[in-house]
Amino acid sequence: MKVEKVGENKYMITIEGEDHSLGNLLARTLLSIKGVKFSYYEQPHPLEERIILFVELKGKKDLKEVLLKALERIERTNEQFRRLLVEEARAKRVVIEEERHRS
């Protein structure tokens, strides 16, 4: 991951080995964090596994702090989704590999 400051409270973050899945999730989650003015991403070329995330912060917000909040929110959401999926699978008597290995 490479972070470049490109203006007053504006950053360009290049993340290698990622595509639209992470780009969309991270950009949208950042928009929900207090202190983020805007956030979007680009994937320069479909054959490149690289995204560029653009973020502008309000005031004196710290980029690292904002990114950590976004990642924590993503982690909580993912855990909630996993829990609901497992509950629904159990209700329908579907065996999930992960659950089989935990037993």
Protein Blocks (a to p, Z undefined) as FASTA:
>chain_A
ZZddfbehiacdddehiafklmmmmmmmmmmpghiabdcdddfbfkbccdddddddehjb
dfklmmmmmmmmmmmmmmmmmmmmmmmmmmnopacfklmmmZZ
